[in-house]
């Protein structure tokens, strides 16, 4: 159990890297899909659909891994809520990976709706910001907390602006493909730095080079 946070951070980083590599690769393998207006979910369709499924699974596991990584530091109401939202997001990404977009089956869309990473990031970073063990990462936490939410606002804003002009339907004139990619990359812009710091912190604890202490006015005792 003592190694779980360290392993969780490592899994989160590896899975984020796997997701990134696959997504980049698919832009070359599916050059027929114009990224300016086609969503990344559409890579699940066709001969290379299995790759996008693996990518969604990887992103979900990255979220789950981060939960394990920050669990020791998140036993507050904010922390529990953040971890709950992150695990809901994980289940949504797994669901999106199992079910490809289908006009008759809306389970892929349901999976997308379960993505609560923008709100999980806010609660978890707020919680970690107040933890003594994370004092060296306060700047990182402040800078990354709102990234997924910014991605969500940009993506939803682009749809709200362009969809009405096209009868509410996606198409070549609805250039929401890049905002869609920015939204998902904003997830990684939060997941990777937080998981990286969690890995460094947990490695230090495992090797005994760092100890968490609670100090009174005249003494410090290990927790």
Secondary structure, 3 states (H helix, E strand, C coil): CCCHHHHHHHHHHHHHHHHHHHHHHHHHHCCCCCCCCCCHHHHHCCCCHHHHHHHHHHHHHHHHHHHHHHHHHCCCHHHHHHHHHHHHHHHHHHHHHHCCCCCCCCHHHHHHHCCCHHHHHHHHHHHHHCCHHHHHHHHHHHHHCCHHHHHHHHHHHHHHHHCHHHCCCCCCCCCCHHHHHHHHHHHHHHHHHHHHHHHHHHHHHHHCCCCCEEECCCCEEEC
